[in-house]
């Protein structure tokens, strides 16, 4: 009995030991599987986390491409600037750090750390202050141990060598906005980086941007920099592509200076054979270098609330009643549909014309008498074109306006282009209701008034079409993009077409009339006449409900083979022949005869002729 009892107990103990043994085996199996998972299956993942705790990936912003004018003059370049940034992941108390930095740096943003998905760069610096002095850089470096996560970087800063000259064409760069960051983050943009805001800087952002680089830094457990990571060379950024523009900066300076101080207006000069913009002016202008530096809230408020709107590119984004410049269109439409010939004379102009219960006046109170279309254009007789417009009707007139591209955008490679307005019967039906508008609206349209609106760019293109007898070229400011591997340049492809709806005979007639406007004894554009050069032009004085009349002038030269077409407007300037035509003359003279006076390059004297 005792033996059996002992053996039973032994069997009981051995069974219990077996259970413990299996438990230990299972525990070690689980532990082994976990270790296998950590070290083999997820080994790379945790290695990456470990490396990220030791390695800091600092993105290097690529220098933007340079911008040159058509003659190779450097317009926009980069120069080094110091920026103080912060790595929020490595700062335990951001408020305390900012408070300490605020004792030496004027921090404009109390909350500089936007929450963005930065998976591409786990240590993407957030910029606190750009364009800081070397004294501030020295302070940050001297107190590095007390300012973990704060670093100084050297970054490219934009410099516009010509200051306000050509500012609306070049545009400017500024810090990327929240909306832009969401759109461009996948392309490598980070918070605080620069992006093109207007003009060429914005239109060709993809070419100017370049490819970012990377710098590998080793940090200790407290996030302090130890130095460059051994065995890991930095990835150098690839600069953006260089752009060559169609602008002639020498002519641009002349075009800027023909406007007197305080004048508001615009000027567009282009090559009608190619569509290349030679000069584009919008007054008042601004200095794009303001945006390269730190733009304070006060300065931005001053620019943004300026009643003259200096940031507005009036050459492409503002539309005006064209006044008598569009009598060329009315005359061409009348000739094309056979309502008049070059010998047709309407009722004599007595200074006014009655239509219904309204009286429409001519700009010459005593009238012009009986005139042909040539004489009516030379002296800009309103009554002649009232009568012609009445015969044409709204829809025929607007159809020919569309043939010349009016009422639509020209497709220039600058943002914010307006298409203007060319009314037709559908427009008035929508605006006033069917049969609720008077047919006399065509009388105003025929002389470039009423609801009709055009941009200075459209007027310059229109003048070019007449000067070239029907060639339409898409206006553009980019001449070519420089290849990064060589000095070769890819020329911009440009749309060129003929205006088939208007006959050569009619275009020649209009061209000759415009030459007479400038060169005949009775021409309203005599102030644009240049000795030895046949200039063709048309004056315009458009009524403005908000003040004095606008002064306009469009032209081309030389008439036998035009190389320049131009349109200029001076808001509230008065008579086009007295105010706008002389401005056009000075620009044409400068371009044809290379009469560039010695000027100062922005910020520093030079002996180069500008």
C-alpha positions as CSV (number, residue, x, y, z in Angstrom):
1,X,0.0,0.0,0.0
2,X,2.8,2.4,0.9
3,X,4.7,1.6,-2.2
4,X,1.7,2.1,-4.4
5,X,0.9,5.3,-2.7
6,X,4.5,6.5,-3.2
7,X,4.4,5.6,-6.8
8,X,1.1,7.4,-7.3
9,X,2.4,10.5,-5.7
10,X,5.5,10.3,-7.9
11,X,3.3,10.0,-11.0
12,X,1.3,13.0,-9.8
13,X,4.5,15.1,-9.3
14,X,5.8,14.2,-12.7
15,X,2.6,15.2,-14.4
16,X,2.7,18.6,-12.7
17,X,6.4,19.1,-13.8
18,X,5.4,18.3,-17.3
19,X,2.8,21.1,-17.3
20,X,5.3,23.6,-16.1
21,X,7.8,22.4,-18.6
22,X,5.4,22.9,-21.5
23,X,4.5,26.3,-20.1
24,X,8.1,27.3,-20.2
25,X,8.5,26.0,-23.7
26,X,5.5,27.9,-24.9
27,X,6.8,31.1,-23.2
28,X,10.1,30.8,-24.9
29,X,8.4,30.1,-28.2
30,X,6.3,33.3,-27.9
31,X,9.4,35.2,-26.8
32,X,11.3,33.9,-29.8
33,X,8.5,34.7,-32.2
34,X,8.3,38.2,-30.8
35,X,12.1,38.6,-31.1
36,X,11.9,37.2,-34.7
37,X,9.1,39.7,-35.5
38,X,11.1,42.6,-34.0
39,X,14.4,41.8,-35.4
40,X,13.6,40.1,-38.7
41,X,10.1,40.9,-39.9
42,X,10.0,44.5,-38.5
43,X,13.7,44.9,-38.2
44,X,14.1,47.5,-40.9
45,X,11.2,49.5,-39.5
46,X,12.7,49.8,-36.1
47,X,16.1,50.4,-37.5
48,X,14.7,53.3,-39.4
49,X,13.1,54.7,-36.2
50,X,16.4,54.3,-34.4
51,X,18.3,56.0,-37.2
52,X,15.8,58.8,-37.3
53,X,16.4,59.4,-33.6
54,X,20.1,59.7,-34.4
55,X,20.0,61.2,-37.9
56,X,18.4,64.5,-38.9
57,X,17.4,64.9,-42.5
58,X,17.6,68.6,-43.3
59,X,16.2,69.6,-46.6
60,X,18.1,72.1,-48.7
61,X,16.0,74.5,-50.7
62,X,17.1,74.6,-54.4
63,X,18.1,78.0,-55.8
64,X,15.6,79.3,-58.2
65,X,16.5,79.7,-61.8
66,X,17.9,83.1,-63.0
67,X,15.9,85.4,-65.3
68,X,17.4,87.3,-68.2
69,X,16.0,89.8,-70.7
70,X,16.1,89.2,-74.5
71,X,19.7,90.6,-74.7
72,X,21.1,88.6,-71.9
73,X,20.9,91.2,-69.1
74,X,20.5,89.6,-65.8
75,X,17.1,90.7,-64.3
76,X,16.6,88.3,-61.3
77,X,19.3,86.5,-59.4
78,X,19.8,84.8,-56.0
79,X,22.1,85.8,-53.1
80,X,22.7,84.1,-49.7
81,X,20.6,85.0,-46.7
82,X,20.5,83.6,-43.1
83,X,17.3,82.1,-41.7
84,X,16.6,81.0,-38.2
85,X,14.4,77.9,-38.0
86,X,13.1,75.5,-35.4
87,X,12.5,71.7,-35.3
88,X,9.4,71.4,-33.2
89,X,9.9,67.7,-32.6
90,X,13.1,68.4,-30.7
91,X,11.8,71.2,-28.5
92,X,10.2,70.2,-25.2
93,X,8.9,73.7,-24.5
94,X,8.3,75.7,-27.6
95,X,6.9,78.7,-25.8
96,X,9.9,79.1,-23.6
97,X,12.2,78.7,-26.6
98,X,10.3,81.3,-28.5
99,X,10.4,83.7,-25.6
100,X,14.2,83.4,-25.3
101,X,14.6,83.9,-29.0
102,X,12.2,86.8,-28.9
103,X,14.7,88.7,-26.7
104,X,17.0,89.0,-29.7
105,X,14.8,88.3,-32.7
106,X,11.6,90.2,-33.6
107,X,9.3,87.2,-34.2
108,X,6.3,88.2,-36.3
109,X,4.5,84.9,-35.7
110,X,3.7,83.8,-32.2
111,X,2.6,80.3,-33.4
112,X,5.0,79.4,-36.1
113,X,4.5,75.6,-36.2
114,X,1.6,74.6,-38.5
115,X,0.6,71.0,-38.3
116,X,1.4,69.4,-41.6
117,X,2.0,65.9,-42.7
118,X,5.8,65.8,-43.1
119,X,6.4,62.2,-43.7
120,X,8.9,62.9,-46.4
121,X,11.1,64.8,-43.9
122,X,10.6,63.9,-40.3
123,X,12.8,66.8,-39.2
124,X,11.6,69.6,-41.6
125,X,12.6,72.9,-40.1
126,X,9.9,75.6,-39.6
127,X,11.2,79.1,-40.4
128,X,11.0,81.6,-37.7
129,X,12.8,84.6,-39.1
130,X,14.3,85.2,-42.6
131,X,17.1,87.5,-43.6
132,X,18.6,87.8,-40.1
133,X,21.9,89.6,-39.4
134,X,25.1,87.8,-38.7
135,X,24.9,89.0,-35.1
136,X,21.8,86.9,-34.6
137,X,23.4,83.9,-36.3
138,X,26.3,84.3,-33.8
139,X,23.9,84.4,-30.8
140,X,22.1,81.2,-31.9
141,X,25.4,79.4,-32.5
142,X,26.8,80.5,-29.1
143,X,23.7,79.3,-27.3
144,X,23.2,76.1,-29.2
145,X,23.2,74.0,-26.0
146,X,20.5,76.1,-24.5
147,X,18.4,76.2,-27.7
148,X,18.0,72.6,-28.8
149,X,16.1,72.4,-32.0
150,X,16.9,75.9,-33.1
151,X,19.3,76.2,-36.1
152,X,20.6,78.7,-38.6
153,X,20.5,78.0,-42.4
154,X,21.9,79.8,-45.4
155,X,19.2,80.1,-48.1
156,X,19.0,81.7,-51.5
157,X,17.1,85.0,-51.5
158,X,15.7,86.7,-54.6
159,X,17.2,89.9,-55.9
160,X,15.4,92.0,-58.6
161,X,18.2,94.0,-60.1
162,X,16.0,96.5,-61.9
163,X,13.8,97.3,-58.9
164,X,10.3,98.4,-60.0
165,X,11.2,98.3,-63.7
166,X,9.3,95.3,-65.2
167,X,7.9,94.4,-61.8
168,X,4.5,93.3,-63.2
169,X,6.1,91.1,-65.8
170,X,8.6,89.5,-63.4
171,X,6.3,89.2,-60.4
172,X,7.7,88.3,-57.1
173,X,8.2,85.4,-54.7
174,X,6.8,85.0,-51.2
175,X,6.4,82.5,-48.4
176,X,4.2,79.6,-49.4
177,X,0.6,79.9,-48.0
178,X,-1.4,77.2,-46.3
179,X,-3.5,76.6,-49.4
180,X,-0.4,76.4,-51.7
181,X,1.3,74.1,-49.3
182,X,-1.5,71.5,-49.5
183,X,-1.3,71.7,-53.2
184,X,2.4,71.6,-53.7
185,X,3.6,69.5,-50.7
186,X,3.9,66.4,-52.8
187,X,6.3,68.3,-55.1
188,X,8.8,68.9,-52.2
189,X,7.6,72.3,-50.9
190,X,7.7,72.8,-47.2
191,X,6.3,75.4,-44.8
192,X,8.2,78.7,-44.9
193,X,9.7,78.1,-48.4
194,X,9.4,80.6,-51.2
195,X,7.1,80.2,-54.2
196,X,6.3,82.4,-57.2
197,X,3.3,84.7,-56.4
198,X,2.8,86.8,-59.6
199,X,4.1,87.3,-63.0
200,X,6.8,85.1,-64.6
201,X,7.8,83.9,-61.1
202,X,4.3,82.3,-60.8
203,X,3.7,81.3,-64.4
204,X,6.9,79.4,-64.7
205,X,7.2,78.2,-61.1
206,X,7.7,74.6,-62.2
207,X,10.8,75.5,-64.3
208,X,12.3,78.0,-61.8
209,X,11.9,75.8,-58.7
210,X,14.7,73.2,-59.2
211,X,15.1,70.0,-57.1
212,X,15.7,70.1,-53.4
213,X,18.8,68.6,-51.7
214,X,19.4,66.9,-48.4
215,X,21.9,67.2,-45.6
216,X,22.4,64.4,-43.1
217,X,23.3,65.4,-39.5
218,X,24.0,63.3,-36.5
219,X,22.4,64.3,-33.2
220,X,22.7,63.2,-29.6
221,X,19.9,61.9,-27.4
222,X,18.9,65.5,-26.5
223,X,18.6,66.5,-30.2
224,X,21.8,68.6,-30.3
225,X,23.8,68.5,-33.5
226,X,27.0,66.4,-33.3
227,X,28.0,67.1,-36.9
228,X,27.6,65.8,-40.4
229,X,26.8,62.1,-40.5
230,X,29.9,60.1,-41.4
231,X,29.8,58.1,-44.6
232,X,26.7,59.9,-45.9
233,X,27.4,62.7,-48.3
234,X,24.8,65.5,-48.7
235,X,22.6,65.5,-51.7
236,X,23.2,68.8,-53.5
237,X,20.2,70.7,-54.7
238,X,19.7,71.2,-58.4
239,X,19.1,74.8,-59.3
240,X,16.0,75.7,-61.3
241,X,16.2,76.4,-65.0
242,X,17.2,79.9,-66.3
243,X,14.6,81.8,-68.3
244,X,15.1,84.2,-71.1
245,X,12.3,86.7,-71.6
246,X,11.2,88.7,-74.6
247,X,11.4,91.9,-72.6
248,X,14.1,94.5,-73.6
249,X,15.0,96.0,-70.2
250,X,16.5,99.1,-71.9
251,X,13.2,99.8,-73.7
252,X,11.3,98.8,-70.5
253,X,13.1,101.6,-68.6
254,X,12.2,104.1,-71.3
255,X,8.6,103.0,-71.2
256,X,8.5,103.3,-67.4
257,X,9.9,106.8,-67.5
258,X,7.5,108.3,-70.1
259,X,4.8,108.3,-67.4
260,X,5.0,111.3,-65.2
261,X,5.0,111.0,-61.5
262,X,1.6,110.2,-60.2
263,X,0.1,109.1,-63.5
264,X,-1.9,105.9,-63.6
265,X,-2.1,103.8,-66.7
266,X,-0.4,101.1,-68.8
267,X,1.7,100.6,-71.9
268,X,2.3,97.4,-74.0
269,X,4.9,97.3,-76.8
270,X,5.2,94.1,-78.8
271,X,6.7,92.7,-82.0
272,X,3.7,92.1,-84.2
273,X,5.6,89.6,-86.4
274,X,6.3,87.3,-83.4
275,X,4.0,88.3,-80.5
276,X,7.1,88.9,-78.3
277,X,6.4,91.5,-75.6
278,X,9.1,94.1,-75.7
279,X,8.0,96.2,-72.8
280,X,5.0,96.1,-70.5
281,X,4.3,98.9,-68.0
282,X,1.6,99.3,-65.3
283,X,1.5,102.4,-63.2
284,X,1.9,102.7,-60.3
285,X,4.5,100.0,-60.0
286,X,6.0,98.3,-56.9
287,X,9.5,97.1,-55.9
288,X,9.5,93.2,-55.9
289,X,12.5,93.3,-53.6
290,X,10.1,94.2,-50.8
291,X,8.7,90.7,-50.9
292,X,12.1,89.0,-50.9
293,X,12.8,90.6,-47.5
294,X,10.6,90.0,-44.5
295,X,7.2,91.6,-45.3
296,X,5.8,93.2,-42.2
297,X,2.1,93.4,-41.6
298,X,2.3,97.2,-41.7
299,X,4.0,97.2,-45.1
300,X,1.6,94.7,-46.6
301,X,-1.4,96.6,-45.3
302,X,0.0,99.8,-46.9
303,X,0.5,98.1,-50.3
304,X,-2.8,96.1,-50.2
305,X,-5.0,99.1,-49.2
306,X,-3.3,101.6,-51.6
307,X,-6.3,103.1,-53.6
308,X,-4.1,103.1,-56.7
309,X,-3.6,99.3,-56.5
310,X,0.1,99.1,-57.4
311,X,0.0,95.3,-57.5
312,X,-2.6,95.3,-60.3
313,X,-1.1,94.7,-63.8
314,X,-3.3,97.1,-65.7
315,X,-1.8,96.0,-69.0
316,X,-3.5,92.7,-68.9
317,X,-5.9,92.7,-65.9
318,X,-7.7,96.0,-66.4
319,X,-10.2,96.8,-69.2
320,X,-11.2,100.3,-70.4
321,X,-13.6,101.8,-72.9
322,X,-11.3,102.1,-76.0
323,X,-12.8,105.3,-77.3
324,X,-12.0,106.3,-80.9
325,X,-9.3,103.7,-81.3
326,X,-12.1,101.3,-82.1
327,X,-13.4,103.4,-85.0
328,X,-10.8,101.4,-87.0
329,X,-12.9,98.3,-86.3
330,X,-16.2,100.0,-87.2
331,X,-14.7,101.2,-90.5
332,X,-13.3,97.7,-91.3
333,X,-16.7,96.1,-90.7
334,X,-18.5,98.6,-92.9
335,X,-16.1,98.0,-95.7
336,X,-16.2,94.2,-95.4
337,X,-20.0,93.9,-95.5
338,X,-20.3,96.4,-98.3
339,X,-22.1,99.2,-96.5
340,X,-19.5,101.7,-97.5
341,X,-16.6,102.1,-100.0
342,X,-13.6,104.3,-99.7
343,X,-15.6,107.0,-101.5
344,X,-18.9,106.8,-99.5
345,X,-20.0,110.0,-97.9
346,X,-22.9,110.1,-95.3
347,X,-24.9,113.1,-94.2
348,X,-22.5,116.0,-93.3
349,X,-21.3,116.2,-89.7
350,X,-22.8,119.4,-88.1
351,X,-21.4,118.6,-84.7
352,X,-24.3,116.4,-83.6
353,X,-26.7,113.7,-84.7
354,X,-30.3,113.2,-83.5
355,X,-31.4,109.6,-83.0
356,X,-34.9,109.1,-81.6
357,X,-35.3,111.5,-78.7
358,X,-31.5,111.7,-78.0
359,X,-28.8,113.9,-79.5
360,X,-25.3,112.4,-80.0
361,X,-22.5,114.9,-80.2
362,X,-19.3,115.0,-82.2
363,X,-16.1,116.0,-80.3
364,X,-15.8,119.0,-82.7
365,X,-18.8,121.2,-81.9
366,X,-18.9,122.9,-85.3
367,X,-18.7,119.5,-87.1
368,X,-16.5,118.1,-89.9
369,X,-18.8,118.3,-92.9
370,X,-19.3,115.5,-95.4
371,X,-16.4,113.0,-95.2
372,X,-15.2,109.7,-96.6
373,X,-14.1,106.9,-94.2
374,X,-10.5,107.9,-94.6
375,X,-11.2,111.5,-93.6
376,X,-13.4,110.4,-90.8
377,X,-10.6,108.3,-89.4
378,X,-8.0,111.0,-89.8
379,X,-10.1,113.6,-88.0
380,X,-11.9,111.0,-85.8
381,X,-15.4,112.3,-86.7
382,X,-18.0,110.8,-84.4
383,X,-21.0,111.6,-86.5
384,X,-19.7,109.6,-89.5
385,X,-19.3,106.5,-87.3
386,X,-22.7,107.0,-85.6
387,X,-24.3,106.7,-89.1
388,X,-22.1,103.7,-90.0
389,X,-22.8,101.9,-86.7
390,X,-26.6,102.5,-87.2
391,X,-26.4,100.7,-90.5
392,X,-24.2,97.8,-89.2
393,X,-26.2,96.9,-86.2
394,X,-25.0,95.4,-82.9
395,X,-24.5,91.8,-84.0
396,X,-22.6,92.5,-87.2
397,X,-20.3,95.0,-85.4
398,X,-19.7,92.5,-82.5
399,X,-19.0,89.7,-84.9
400,X,-16.1,91.7,-86.5
401,X,-14.8,92.6,-83.1
402,X,-14.5,88.9,-82.3
403,X,-12.6,88.4,-85.6
404,X,-9.9,90.6,-84.2
405,X,-9.8,88.8,-80.9
406,X,-11.6,91.4,-78.9
407,X,-13.8,90.2,-76.1
408,X,-11.5,87.2,-75.4
409,X,-8.2,86.6,-73.7
410,X,-5.1,86.7,-75.8
411,X,-3.5,83.7,-74.0
412,X,-0.5,85.6,-72.7
413,X,1.7,83.6,-70.4
414,X,1.0,85.8,-67.4
415,X,-1.8,85.3,-64.9
416,X,-4.8,87.4,-64.3
417,X,-5.6,88.3,-68.0
418,X,-9.0,89.8,-68.6
419,X,-10.9,89.2,-71.8
420,X,-12.7,92.6,-71.9
421,X,-16.3,92.9,-73.0
422,X,-17.8,93.1,-76.5
423,X,-21.6,93.3,-76.2
424,X,-24.1,91.8,-78.7
425,X,-27.9,91.5,-78.7
426,X,-27.7,88.4,-76.4
427,X,-25.8,90.5,-73.9
428,X,-28.4,93.2,-73.9
429,X,-31.2,90.7,-73.7
430,X,-29.7,89.2,-70.6
431,X,-28.9,92.6,-69.1
432,X,-32.1,94.5,-69.9
433,X,-34.5,91.9,-71.2
434,X,-35.8,91.2,-74.7
435,X,-37.2,94.3,-76.5
436,X,-36.3,96.4,-73.5
437,X,-33.2,98.0,-74.9
438,X,-32.8,100.6,-77.6
439,X,-31.0,100.0,-80.9
440,X,-29.1,103.3,-80.3
441,X,-26.6,101.3,-78.2
442,X,-24.7,100.7,-81.4
443,X,-24.0,104.4,-81.8
444,X,-21.9,104.3,-78.6
445,X,-20.2,101.1,-79.5
446,X,-19.3,102.3,-83.0
447,X,-17.2,105.1,-81.4
448,X,-15.7,102.8,-78.7
449,X,-18.0,103.8,-75.9
450,X,-20.9,102.2,-74.1
451,X,-20.4,98.8,-72.4
452,X,-17.4,98.0,-74.6
453,X,-14.2,97.2,-72.7
454,X,-10.7,96.2,-73.9
455,X,-7.4,95.7,-72.3
456,X,-4.2,97.6,-73.3
457,X,-2.8,94.2,-74.4
458,X,-5.7,93.7,-76.8
459,X,-5.3,97.2,-78.3
460,X,-1.6,96.5,-78.9
461,X,-2.4,93.2,-80.6
462,X,-5.2,94.9,-82.6
463,X,-2.7,97.5,-83.9
464,X,-0.3,94.8,-84.8
465,X,-2.9,93.0,-86.9
466,X,-3.6,96.1,-88.9
467,X,0.1,96.9,-89.3
468,X,0.9,93.4,-90.5
469,X,-2.2,93.3,-92.7
470,X,-3.8,90.4,-90.9
471,X,-1.2,88.5,-88.9
472,X,-2.2,87.5,-85.3
473,X,0.6,86.2,-83.0
474,X,-0.1,85.0,-79.5
475,X,1.5,87.5,-77.2
476,X,4.1,86.1,-74.8
477,X,6.9,87.1,-72.4
478,X,9.0,83.9,-72.4
479,X,11.5,83.7,-75.2
480,X,13.1,80.4,-74.2
481,X,14.2,78.1,-71.3
482,X,17.9,77.4,-70.9
483,X,18.8,73.7,-70.7
484,X,20.6,72.8,-67.5
485,X,23.2,70.6,-69.2
486,X,24.3,73.2,-71.8
487,X,23.9,76.7,-72.9
488,X,21.3,75.7,-75.5
489,X,17.8,77.2,-75.2
490,X,14.4,75.7,-76.0
491,X,12.5,78.4,-77.8
492,X,8.8,78.9,-76.9
493,X,6.3,77.6,-79.4
494,X,3.9,80.4,-80.4
495,X,0.6,80.3,-82.2
496,X,0.6,82.4,-85.3
497,X,-2.4,82.7,-87.6
498,X,-4.0,85.0,-90.2
499,X,-7.3,86.8,-89.8
500,X,-9.2,85.3,-92.7
501,X,-12.5,87.0,-92.1
502,X,-11.1,90.4,-93.1
503,X,-9.7,91.0,-96.6
504,X,-6.3,92.3,-97.4
505,X,-7.8,95.2,-99.3
506,X,-9.7,96.3,-96.2
507,X,-6.7,95.9,-93.9
508,X,-4.5,97.9,-96.4
509,X,-7.1,100.7,-96.4
510,X,-7.2,100.8,-92.5
511,X,-3.4,100.7,-92.4
512,X,-3.1,103.7,-94.8
513,X,-5.7,105.6,-92.8
514,X,-3.8,105.0,-89.6
515,X,-0.6,106.3,-91.2
516,X,-2.5,109.4,-92.2
517,X,-3.8,109.9,-88.7
518,X,-0.2,110.5,-87.6
519,X,1.3,112.1,-90.6
520,X,-1.4,114.2,-92.3
521,X,-2.0,117.9,-91.5
522,X,-5.4,117.2,-90.0
523,X,-4.6,114.0,-88.2
524,X,-5.4,113.7,-84.5
525,X,-2.2,111.7,-83.8
526,X,0.4,114.2,-85.1
527,X,2.1,114.2,-81.8
528,X,3.4,110.7,-82.5
529,X,5.0,111.6,-85.9
530,X,8.7,110.7,-86.2
531,X,10.9,112.2,-88.9
532,X,11.9,109.5,-91.4
533,X,9.6,106.8,-90.0
534,X,6.0,106.2,-91.2
535,X,4.1,105.6,-88.0
536,X,0.5,104.4,-88.1
537,X,-1.7,105.1,-85.2
538,X,-5.2,106.0,-83.8
539,X,-6.0,108.2,-81.0
540,X,-8.8,107.7,-78.4
541,X,-10.4,109.7,-75.7
542,X,-12.8,107.6,-73.7
543,X,-15.4,109.0,-71.4
544,X,-15.1,107.8,-67.8
545,X,-18.0,107.9,-65.4
546,X,-15.6,108.1,-62.5
547,X,-13.6,111.1,-63.5
548,X,-11.8,112.8,-66.3
549,X,-11.5,111.1,-69.7
550,X,-8.9,108.5,-70.4
551,X,-6.3,109.2,-73.0
552,X,-5.5,106.3,-75.4
553,X,-3.3,105.7,-78.4
554,X,-2.4,102.6,-80.4
555,X,0.2,102.4,-83.2
556,X,2.7,100.5,-85.2
557,X,6.0,101.3,-86.9
558,X,7.5,101.4,-89.5
559,X,4.4,101.1,-91.6
560,X,6.0,99.2,-94.5
561,X,7.3,96.4,-92.2
562,X,6.2,96.9,-88.6
563,X,8.6,95.7,-85.9
564,X,6.8,97.3,-83.0
565,X,3.1,97.7,-82.2
566,X,2.1,99.7,-79.1
567,X,-0.9,100.7,-77.0
568,X,-0.8,103.2,-74.2
569,X,-3.5,104.5,-71.8
570,X,-3.3,107.3,-69.2
571,X,-6.2,107.1,-66.8
572,X,-8.0,110.5,-66.5
573,X,-5.3,111.9,-68.8
574,X,-7.6,113.8,-71.2
575,X,-7.1,113.8,-75.0
576,X,-5.4,110.8,-76.5
577,X,-3.7,112.8,-79.2
578,X,-2.3,115.3,-76.7
579,X,-1.3,113.0,-73.8
580,X,-0.9,109.4,-74.9
581,X,0.5,109.9,-78.5
582,X,3.7,111.7,-77.3
583,X,4.4,108.8,-74.9
584,X,4.2,106.3,-77.7
585,X,6.5,108.4,-79.9
586,X,9.3,108.4,-77.3
587,X,9.1,104.6,-76.9
588,X,9.1,104.0,-80.7
589,X,12.1,106.3,-81.1
590,X,14.0,104.6,-78.4
591,X,13.4,101.2,-79.9
592,X,14.1,102.1,-83.6
593,X,17.0,104.4,-83.0
594,X,18.4,102.8,-79.8
595,X,18.1,106.1,-77.9
596,X,18.7,104.8,-74.5
597,X,20.0,107.4,-72.0
598,X,22.5,106.5,-69.4
599,X,20.7,105.3,-66.3
600,X,21.4,103.7,-62.9
601,X,21.0,100.0,-62.5
602,X,18.8,99.6,-59.5
603,X,20.8,100.2,-56.4
604,X,24.2,100.8,-58.0
605,X,25.7,103.1,-60.7
606,X,26.8,101.7,-64.0
607,X,28.3,102.9,-67.2
608,X,26.2,100.5,-69.3
609,X,23.7,102.2,-71.5
610,X,20.2,101.5,-70.3
